[in-house]
């Protein structure tokens, strides 16, 4: 049984309307409706209030509605990726762009660069490898965020 079904079943068993339940646990009736339709999940404070009201353990609520555990994990991962988005995507992209400009100038317009900034072919390959690694890391982080968002949308 999913959490939304369990919540509705328990509310009806206690002869409560959505409005009455909302008042008891300090949320809006719309919130109760969203939970029962599976559109959103209760936050941890609401889960505690529900478990006390319905005389259920939190384990019961979470195990019977196991989708909530996965949803919280996905939201946590997505929040972590979002917090570090600038560093994980734009950082590697910007450094790769700077390396690309540097390598291009070094190869095709060496007279523009001061003598101490010119590098040998071996160093150019190392810089190119670093640039490609940056791009791969940025693309991976972006695809990981999209994967988590897709998984959350499927719930």
N, C-alpha and C positions, 0 to 999 in steps of 0.2 A: 504494500500500500504506500502510495506517495504521501509526502508531508501535507500537500494541499488537501488530499482526500481525508487524511487523518484529522486535520484541523476542522474540516467541515463536519465530519462524523462526530467528533467530540463536542463541538458547539451545539449540534442538534440534540445529542444525548443529554446535554445539560439544559436543554430547552431555552437556549439563548438566541436572540437575534444578533445579527452582525453589529447593530448599533449598541446593544447591551454589552456584548463582548468587548467592543472597542472602548467603551466607557470604563470597563473593569481593568483593562490593561493599558489604558492611556494612549491609545492610537486612534486614528480616524476610521470610520466605517469603510471608507474606500480602501484603506490599507488591508483590512480584514478581507474584503472582497478580492483584492489582488493576491493575497496569500492563498485563498481558497480556490482561485482560478489558476494558480501556479505561475502567475506573472512575476511575482517577487517572493522572496523568502523573508521570514521574520529576522530581525537583528537579534543578537545574543540576549539583550535585556528582555525583549518580547518573548523569546523562547523560554527564559527562566520564569517569567510571569505565567505563560501558558502551562508550563509543566507543573507549577504550583496550583494553578486553578483547576487543571484537569487531573491532578494527582498522578502524574506520569513522571518518570525519571527523564532527565535530558537525554540519556542514552536511548531510551525508547523513542523519543521524538526524532533524534538524529538517525538512528538505525532504520526506523520505519520509513523515514523520509530521507534516505541516504543521498539523494541528489543534492541536498543542502550542503553536505560536507564537501562534495566535489565543487559545488558552486563557490563556496567560500575560498577553497584553494585556488580556483581559477581567478577569482577577483583579487586575491592577494598577489598572485603572480603578475597579473596585469597591472596592478597598482605599482608593484616594484619596477616593472618594465617602464611604466609611464614616468615614474620619478626619475629614472636614469636615462630617459629618452634622449635628452640633449647630448649626454656623454656617449651613449651607445650608438647613436646614429650620426649625429652631426659632427661629433669629434673625429671619428674615423674618416668621414666624408671630407671634412675640411683639411685634415692632414694629408689625405690622399690627393686632394686638389693641389695643395702646396707642393707636394712631392712631384706631381705631374708637371706643374709649371717649371719647377726647378730642373727636372730631367729634360724637358723640352728645350729650355734655354741652354742648358749644358750641351745638348746635342746639336741643335740647329742655329744657335746664336751665342756661341761661347764668348764672343767679344763683349757681350752685354754684362756678363758676370765678372766680378773681380777674380784675379788669378787664384786666390786662396779658396774660392768656392767651386772651382772646376774639379770634377772627379773623374776617375778612370772608369773604363767599361765595367770592370768587376764591381765597383761600388755602385754603378748605375743599376746593375742587375739586382744587387742587394736592396737598393731603394725601391726598385720596381716590385720585388717580392713583398716588401713591407707594405707598399701601396695596395697590392692585390689582397694581402691578408686583412688590411683595414676594410676594404670593400666587402670581402666575404663576411667579416664580423658584423658589419652594418646591415647587410642584407639578411643575415641570419636573425639578428635581433628584431628586425622589422617583420620578418615572416613569422617569428615566434609570437609576437604581439597579435598579428592577424589570426594565427591559429587559435590562440586563447580566446580572442573575441568571437571567432566562429563557433567554438565549442560552447561559449556562454550563450550565444544566440540560439543554439540548438536545444538548450535546456528549456 
